[in-house]
Amino acid sequence: MSKKIFVVTGANKGIGYGIVENLAQNIDGGIIYLTARNVELGENAVKKLTETLGSKQKSKIVFHQLDITDENSVKKLTEHLKKTHDGLDVLINNAAVLYQLDSTVDPNVKAEETFKINYYGTKRISNYLIPLIRDGGRIVNVCSQGGVMNCGTREPNYKEVIEEITDQTERETYKGLYAMIMAEKYSQSNVDRLVNAKTEADIDAFVEEFKKSVKNGNTIESGFPTIAYRVSKAAEIALTMLHHRMFGNKIKINACCPGYVKTDMSQGKGFLTIQEGADTPCYLATDPNAPNGKFLYQRKIIDWY
């Protein structure tokens, strides 16, 4: 039986690092590609993981440079996987960017960079690697509950999730997230457009319309929330569902929210550990009973619109 090949993007720190750590301890005889834009940071991450895991490491961890916004970088990884392994088994799209709410960066720059990585970058690496993923393989897109769409006609099943949270700090954080999602609503037409997207071009058009509304200063009037990260993650979830409809008979394709994790992205304010945040992505990447074409939080299927 050939070794299973895993690729994790944006994995030199944070949740991506935790995903590699989890897989390396639980997958026997696999090969896990820890990828990152910065070669030094990526190689140091592999070294640190190898030293930390010691005898608990069951799979080989290999670094490969990858910038999902760079076509040539994506091509190099694709060619390497084809030549070295004749494909792969699991792609975990974790690479992402989040500008903080108090960021002073120009809104147009924030929108451009956010979609360049979170949506267009994820789409690029997925489209290059999907032809190489073996039957029965997986794609896991690490998204966010911030990507849940709401137009006011019905509420996502957040209340059910909140009711099951026992930690008071965690409960209050999710109440705040829920309130934010309910406050800035999408128009019904925008929800329908994205949910019913038939092609990647349909999602692209949705994204570009949002960016145009940022430039024109009329996001709310155009039926969008104001935060680019939220819209980028909605687009990424929609891409997940589209790819599931296109390729789901061959591979399992899901999206998930890792939760509010203590990482650089959350400025260390999260209440979940990196290991806890890595749990659902790894479940979707490996469990034989994992669903297909769904959006999950803490291994539970939740509504995304």
Contacts in CASP RR format, 6 or more apart in sequence:
PFRMAT RR
TARGET T0000
AUTHOR 0000-0000-0000
METHOD contacts of the structure
MODEL  1
MSKKIFVVTGANKGIGYGIVENLAQNIDGGIIYLTARNVELGENAVKKLT
ETLGSKQKSKIVFHQLDITDENSVKKLTEHLKKTHDGLDVLINNAAVLYQ
LDSTVDPNVKAEETFKINYYGTKRISNYLIPLIRDGGRIVNVCSQGGVMN
CGTREPNYKEVIEEITDQTERETYKGLYAMIMAEKYSQSNVDRLVNAKTE
ADIDAFVEEFKKSVKNGNTIESGFPTIAYRVSKAAEIALTMLHHRMFGNK
IKINACCPGYVKTDMSQGKGFLTIQEGADTPCYLATDPNAPNGKFLYQRK
IIDWY
3 29 0 8 1.000
3 30 0 8 1.000
3 31 0 8 1.000
3 85 0 8 1.000
4 27 0 8 1.000
4 29 0 8 1.000
4 30 0 8 1.000
4 31 0 8 1.000
4 89 0 8 1.000
4 90 0 8 1.000
5 30 0 8 1.000
5 31 0 8 1.000
5 33 0 8 1.000
5 81 0 8 1.000
5 85 0 8 1.000
5 87 0 8 1.000
5 88 0 8 1.000
5 89 0 8 1.000
5 90 0 8 1.000
6 23 0 8 1.000
6 27 0 8 1.000
6 30 0 8 1.000
6 31 0 8 1.000
6 32 0 8 1.000
6 33 0 8 1.000
6 59 0 8 1.000
6 88 0 8 1.000
6 89 0 8 1.000
6 90 0 8 1.000
6 91 0 8 1.000
6 92 0 8 1.000
6 285 0 8 1.000
7 33 0 8 1.000
7 35 0 8 1.000
7 77 0 8 1.000
7 81 0 8 1.000
7 88 0 8 1.000
7 90 0 8 1.000
7 91 0 8 1.000
7 92 0 8 1.000
7 129 0 8 1.000
8 16 0 8 1.000
8 19 0 8 1.000
8 20 0 8 1.000
8 23 0 8 1.000
8 32 0 8 1.000
8 33 0 8 1.000
8 34 0 8 1.000
8 35 0 8 1.000
8 92 0 8 1.000
8 94 0 8 1.000
9 16 0 8 1.000
9 35 0 8 1.000
9 66 0 8 1.000
9 68 0 8 1.000
9 91 0 8 1.000
9 92 0 8 1.000
9 93 0 8 1.000
9 94 0 8 1.000
9 95 0 8 1.000
9 125 0 8 1.000
10 16 0 8 1.000
10 35 0 8 1.000
10 36 0 8 1.000
10 37 0 8 1.000
10 66 0 8 1.000
10 94 0 8 1.000
10 95 0 8 1.000
11 17 0 8 1.000
11 18 0 8 1.000
11 19 0 8 1.000
11 20 0 8 1.000
11 34 0 8 1.000
11 35 0 8 1.000
11 36 0 8 1.000
11 42 0 8 1.000
11 45 0 8 1.000
11 94 0 8 1.000
12 34 0 8 1.000
12 36 0 8 1.000
12 38 0 8 1.000
12 41 0 8 1.000
12 42 0 8 1.000
12 44 0 8 1.000
12 45 0 8 1.000
13 41 0 8 1.000
13 45 0 8 1.000
13 263 0 8 1.000
13 264 0 8 1.000
14 261 0 8 1.000
14 263 0 8 1.000
14 264 0 8 1.000
14 265 0 8 1.000
14 274 0 8 1.000
15 94 0 8 1.000
15 142 0 8 1.000
15 258 0 8 1.000
15 261 0 8 1.000
15 263 0 8 1.000
15 274 0 8 1.000
15 277 0 8 1.000
15 278 0 8 1.000
15 281 0 8 1.000
16 92 0 8 1.000
16 94 0 8 1.000
16 142 0 8 1.000
16 278 0 8 1.000
17 34 0 8 1.000
17 45 0 8 1.000
17 49 0 8 1.000
17 274 0 8 1.000
18 274 0 8 1.000
18 275 0 8 1.000
18 277 0 8 1.000
18 278 0 8 1.000
19 92 0 8 1.000
19 94 0 8 1.000
19 278 0 8 1.000
19 281 0 8 1.000
19 282 0 8 1.000
19 285 0 8 1.000
20 32 0 8 1.000
20 34 0 8 1.000
20 45 0 8 1.000
20 49 0 8 1.000
20 61 0 8 1.000
21 49 0 8 1.000
21 52 0 8 1.000
21 53 0 8 1.000
21 274 0 8 1.000
21 275 0 8 1.000
21 278 0 8 1.000
22 275 0 8 1.000
22 278 0 8 1.000
22 279 0 8 1.000
22 282 0 8 1.000
23 32 0 8 1.000
23 59 0 8 1.000
23 282 0 8 1.000
23 285 0 8 1.000
23 286 0 8 1.000
24 32 0 8 1.000
24 49 0 8 1.000
24 53 0 8 1.000
24 57 0 8 1.000
24 58 0 8 1.000
24 59 0 8 1.000
24 61 0 8 1.000
25 53 0 8 1.000
25 56 0 8 1.000
25 57 0 8 1.000
25 58 0 8 1.000
26 58 0 8 1.000
26 282 0 8 1.000
26 286 0 8 1.000
27 58 0 8 1.000
27 59 0 8 1.000
27 286 0 8 1.000
28 58 0 8 1.000
28 59 0 8 1.000
29 58 0 8 1.000
29 59 0 8 1.000
29 60 0 8 1.000
30 58 0 8 1.000
30 59 0 8 1.000
30 60 0 8 1.000
31 59 0 8 1.000
31 60 0 8 1.000
31 62 0 8 1.000
31 85 0 8 1.000
32 59 0 8 1.000
32 60 0 8 1.000
32 61 0 8 1.000
32 62 0 8 1.000
33 62 0 8 1.000
33 63 0 8 1.000
33 64 0 8 1.000
33 77 0 8 1.000
33 81 0 8 1.000
34 42 0 8 1.000
34 45 0 8 1.000
34 46 0 8 1.000
34 49 0 8 1.000
34 61 0 8 1.000
34 62 0 8 1.000
34 63 0 8 1.000
34 64 0 8 1.000
35 63 0 8 1.000
35 64 0 8 1.000
35 65 0 8 1.000
35 66 0 8 1.000
35 77 0 8 1.000
36 42 0 8 1.000
36 45 0 8 1.000
36 63 0 8 1.000
36 65 0 8 1.000
36 66 0 8 1.000
37 65 0 8 1.000
37 66 0 8 1.000
37 67 0 8 1.000
37 73 0 8 1.000
39 63 0 8 1.000
39 65 0 8 1.000
42 63 0 8 1.000
43 63 0 8 1.000
45 63 0 8 1.000
46 61 0 8 1.000
46 62 0 8 1.000
46 63 0 8 1.000
49 57 0 8 1.000
49 61 0 8 1.000
50 57 0 8 1.000
50 61 0 8 1.000
64 77 0 8 1.000
64 80 0 8 1.000
65 73 0 8 1.000
65 76 0 8 1.000
65 77 0 8 1.000
66 73 0 8 1.000
66 74 0 8 1.000
66 77 0 8 1.000
66 95 0 8 1.000
66 125 0 8 1.000
67 73 0 8 1.000
67 74 0 8 1.000
68 74 0 8 1.000
68 93 0 8 1.000
68 95 0 8 1.000
68 117 0 8 1.000
68 121 0 8 1.000
68 122 0 8 1.000
68 124 0 8 1.000
68 125 0 8 1.000
69 116 0 8 1.000
69 117 0 8 1.000
69 120 0 8 1.000
69 121 0 8 1.000
69 124 0 8 1.000
71 124 0 8 1.000
74 124 0 8 1.000
74 125 0 8 1.000
74 128 0 8 1.000
75 128 0 8 1.000
77 125 0 8 1.000
77 128 0 8 1.000
78 128 0 8 1.000
78 129 0 8 1.000
78 132 0 8 1.000
81 87 0 8 1.000
81 88 0 8 1.000
81 129 0 8 1.000
81 132 0 8 1.000
82 132 0 8 1.000
87 132 0 8 1.000
87 133 0 8 1.000
87 134 0 8 1.000
88 129 0 8 1.000
88 132 0 8 1.000
88 133 0 8 1.000
88 134 0 8 1.000
89 133 0 8 1.000
89 134 0 8 1.000
89 136 0 8 1.000
89 137 0 8 1.000
89 138 0 8 1.000
90 133 0 8 1.000
90 137 0 8 1.000
90 138 0 8 1.000
90 139 0 8 1.000
90 140 0 8 1.000
90 285 0 8 1.000
90 286 0 8 1.000
91 125 0 8 1.000
91 126 0 8 1.000
91 129 0 8 1.000
91 133 0 8 1.000
91 138 0 8 1.000
91 139 0 8 1.000
91 140 0 8 1.000
92 139 0 8 1.000
92 140 0 8 1.000
92 142 0 8 1.000
92 281 0 8 1.000
92 285 0 8 1.000
93 122 0 8 1.000
93 125 0 8 1.000
93 126 0 8 1.000
93 139 0 8 1.000
93 140 0 8 1.000
93 141 0 8 1.000
93 142 0 8 1.000
93 236 0 8 1.000
94 142 0 8 1.000
94 281 0 8 1.000
95 117 0 8 1.000
95 121 0 8 1.000
95 122 0 8 1.000
96 117 0 8 1.000
96 118 0 8 1.000
96 142 0 8 1.000
96 265 0 8 1.000
97 113 0 8 1.000
97 114 0 8 1.000
97 117 0 8 1.000
97 118 0 8 1.000
98 114 0 8 1.000
98 229 0 8 1.000
98 265 0 8 1.000
99 105 0 8 1.000
99 110 0 8 1.000
99 113 0 8 1.000
99 114 0 8 1.000
99 228 0 8 1.000
99 229 0 8 1.000
100 267 0 8 1.000
101 227 0 8 1.000
103 110 0 8 1.000
107 214 0 8 1.000
107 228 0 8 1.000
108 211 0 8 1.000
108 214 0 8 1.000
108 215 0 8 1.000
110 228 0 8 1.000
111 210 0 8 1.000
111 211 0 8 1.000
111 214 0 8 1.000
111 228 0 8 1.000
112 211 0 8 1.000
114 228 0 8 1.000
114 229 0 8 1.000
114 232 0 8 1.000
115 207 0 8 1.000
115 211 0 8 1.000
115 228 0 8 1.000
115 232 0 8 1.000
115 235 0 8 1.000
118 229 0 8 1.000
118 232 0 8 1.000
118 233 0 8 1.000
118 235 0 8 1.000
118 236 0 8 1.000
119 203 0 8 1.000
119 207 0 8 1.000
119 232 0 8 1.000
119 235 0 8 1.000
119 236 0 8 1.000
119 239 0 8 1.000
120 207 0 8 1.000
122 141 0 8 1.000
122 236 0 8 1.000
122 239 0 8 1.000
123 200 0 8 1.000
123 239 0 8 1.000
126 139 0 8 1.000
126 239 0 8 1.000
126 243 0 8 1.000
130 139 0 8 1.000
130 243 0 8 1.000
130 247 0 8 1.000
130 251 0 8 1.000
133 139 0 8 1.000
133 250 0 8 1.000
133 251 0 8 1.000
135 250 0 8 1.000
135 251 0 8 1.000
136 250 0 8 1.000
136 251 0 8 1.000
136 252 0 8 1.000
137 250 0 8 1.000
137 251 0 8 1.000
137 252 0 8 1.000
138 251 0 8 1.000
138 252 0 8 1.000
138 253 0 8 1.000
138 254 0 8 1.000
138 284 0 8 1.000
138 285 0 8 1.000
138 286 0 8 1.000
138 290 0 8 1.000
139 240 0 8 1.000
139 243 0 8 1.000
139 251 0 8 1.000
139 252 0 8 1.000
139 253 0 8 1.000
139 254 0 8 1.000
140 254 0 8 1.000
140 255 0 8 1.000
140 256 0 8 1.000
140 281 0 8 1.000
140 284 0 8 1.000
140 285 0 8 1.000
141 236 0 8 1.000
141 237 0 8 1.000
141 239 0 8 1.000
141 240 0 8 1.000
141 253 0 8 1.000
141 254 0 8 1.000
141 255 0 8 1.000
141 256 0 8 1.000
142 255 0 8 1.000
142 256 0 8 1.000
142 258 0 8 1.000
142 281 0 8 1.000
143 233 0 8 1.000
143 236 0 8 1.000
143 237 0 8 1.000
143 240 0 8 1.000
143 255 0 8 1.000
143 256 0 8 1.000
143 257 0 8 1.000
143 295 0 8 1.000
144 229 0 8 1.000
144 230 0 8 1.000
144 233 0 8 1.000
144 257 0 8 1.000
144 259 0 8 1.000
145 158 0 8 1.000
145 177 0 8 1.000
145 181 0 8 1.000
145 257 0 8 1.000
145 259 0 8 1.000
145 297 0 8 1.000
145 302 0 8 1.000
146 177 0 8 1.000
146 180 0 8 1.000
146 181 0 8 1.000
146 229 0 8 1.000
146 230 0 8 1.000
146 233 0 8 1.000
146 234 0 8 1.000
146 257 0 8 1.000
147 230 0 8 1.000
147 231 0 8 1.000
147 233 0 8 1.000
147 234 0 8 1.000
147 236 0 8 1.000
147 237 0 8 1.000
147 304 0 8 1.000
148 156 0 8 1.000
148 158 0 8 1.000
148 181 0 8 1.000
148 234 0 8 1.000
148 302 0 8 1.000
148 303 0 8 1.000
148 304 0 8 1.000
148 305 0 8 1.000
149 186 0 8 1.000
149 190 0 8 1.000
149 191 0 8 1.000
149 194 0 8 1.000
149 195 0 8 1.000
149 234 0 8 1.000
149 304 0 8 1.000
149 305 0 8 1.000
150 156 0 8 1.000
150 181 0 8 1.000
150 182 0 8 1.000
150 185 0 8 1.000
150 186 0 8 1.000
150 191 0 8 1.000
150 305 0 8 1.000
151 185 0 8 1.000
151 186 0 8 1.000
151 187 0 8 1.000
151 188 0 8 1.000
151 190 0 8 1.000
151 191 0 8 1.000
152 182 0 8 1.000
152 185 0 8 1.000
153 188 0 8 1.000
155 182 0 8 1.000
156 181 0 8 1.000
156 302 0 8 1.000
156 303 0 8 1.000
156 304 0 8 1.000
156 305 0 8 1.000
157 302 0 8 1.000
157 303 0 8 1.000
158 174 0 8 1.000
158 177 0 8 1.000
158 178 0 8 1.000
158 181 0 8 1.000
158 302 0 8 1.000
159 178 0 8 1.000
161 174 0 8 1.000
161 297 0 8 1.000
161 298 0 8 1.000
161 300 0 8 1.000
161 302 0 8 1.000
162 171 0 8 1.000
162 174 0 8 1.000
162 175 0 8 1.000
162 178 0 8 1.000
165 171 0 8 1.000
165 174 0 8 1.000
167 271 0 8 1.000
169 271 0 8 1.000
170 260 0 8 1.000
170 271 0 8 1.000
170 272 0 8 1.000
173 260 0 8 1.000
173 270 0 8 1.000
173 271 0 8 1.000
174 260 0 8 1.000
177 260 0 8 1.000
181 230 0 8 1.000
184 220 0 8 1.000
184 225 0 8 1.000
184 226 0 8 1.000
184 227 0 8 1.000
184 230 0 8 1.000
185 223 0 8 1.000
185 225 0 8 1.000
186 223 0 8 1.000
186 224 0 8 1.000
186 225 0 8 1.000
187 222 0 8 1.000
187 223 0 8 1.000
187 224 0 8 1.000
189 223 0 8 1.000
190 206 0 8 1.000
190 223 0 8 1.000
190 224 0 8 1.000
191 305 0 8 1.000
193 202 0 8 1.000
193 206 0 8 1.000
194 203 0 8 1.000
194 206 0 8 1.000
194 234 0 8 1.000
194 235 0 8 1.000
194 238 0 8 1.000
194 305 0 8 1.000
195 238 0 8 1.000
195 241 0 8 1.000
195 305 0 8 1.000
197 203 0 8 1.000
197 206 0 8 1.000
197 238 0 8 1.000
197 242 0 8 1.000
198 242 0 8 1.000
199 242 0 8 1.000
200 239 0 8 1.000
200 242 0 8 1.000
203 235 0 8 1.000
203 238 0 8 1.000
203 239 0 8 1.000
203 242 0 8 1.000
206 235 0 8 1.000
206 238 0 8 1.000
207 231 0 8 1.000
207 232 0 8 1.000
207 235 0 8 1.000
209 222 0 8 1.000
210 219 0 8 1.000
210 222 0 8 1.000
210 224 0 8 1.000
210 228 0 8 1.000
210 231 0 8 1.000
213 219 0 8 1.000
213 221 0 8 1.000
213 222 0 8 1.000
213 223 0 8 1.000
213 224 0 8 1.000
214 228 0 8 1.000
216 222 0 8 1.000
219 225 0 8 1.000
219 226 0 8 1.000
220 226 0 8 1.000
224 231 0 8 1.000
225 231 0 8 1.000
234 304 0 8 1.000
236 255 0 8 1.000
237 255 0 8 1.000
237 295 0 8 1.000
237 304 0 8 1.000
240 253 0 8 1.000
240 254 0 8 1.000
240 255 0 8 1.000
240 293 0 8 1.000
240 295 0 8 1.000
241 255 0 8 1.000
241 293 0 8 1.000
243 253 0 8 1.000
244 253 0 8 1.000
244 254 0 8 1.000
244 292 0 8 1.000
244 293 0 8 1.000
247 253 0 8 1.000
248 292 0 8 1.000
248 293 0 8 1.000
252 284 0 8 1.000
252 290 0 8 1.000
252 291 0 8 1.000
252 292 0 8 1.000
252 293 0 8 1.000
253 292 0 8 1.000
253 293 0 8 1.000
254 284 0 8 1.000
254 290 0 8 1.000
254 291 0 8 1.000
254 292 0 8 1.000
254 293 0 8 1.000
254 294 0 8 1.000
254 295 0 8 1.000
254 296 0 8 1.000
255 293 0 8 1.000
255 294 0 8 1.000
255 295 0 8 1.000
255 296 0 8 1.000
255 304 0 8 1.000
256 280 0 8 1.000
256 281 0 8 1.000
256 284 0 8 1.000
256 295 0 8 1.000
256 296 0 8 1.000
256 297 0 8 1.000
257 280 0 8 1.000
257 295 0 8 1.000
257 296 0 8 1.000
257 297 0 8 1.000
257 302 0 8 1.000
258 272 0 8 1.000
258 277 0 8 1.000
258 278 0 8 1.000
258 280 0 8 1.000
258 281 0 8 1.000
259 272 0 8 1.000
259 277 0 8 1.000
259 297 0 8 1.000
259 298 0 8 1.000
260 266 0 8 1.000
260 269 0 8 1.000
260 270 0 8 1.000
260 271 0 8 1.000
260 272 0 8 1.000
261 270 0 8 1.000
261 272 0 8 1.000
261 273 0 8 1.000
261 274 0 8 1.000
261 276 0 8 1.000
261 277 0 8 1.000
262 268 0 8 1.000
262 269 0 8 1.000
262 270 0 8 1.000
262 271 0 8 1.000
262 272 0 8 1.000
262 273 0 8 1.000
262 274 0 8 1.000
263 270 0 8 1.000
263 274 0 8 1.000
279 298 0 8 1.000
279 299 0 8 1.000
280 296 0 8 1.000
280 297 0 8 1.000
280 298 0 8 1.000
280 299 0 8 1.000
283 290 0 8 1.000
283 299 0 8 1.000
284 290 0 8 1.000
284 296 0 8 1.000
291 301 0 8 1.000
294 301 0 8 1.000
295 301 0 8 1.000
295 302 0 8 1.000
295 303 0 8 1.000
295 304 0 8 1.000
296 302 0 8 1.000
END
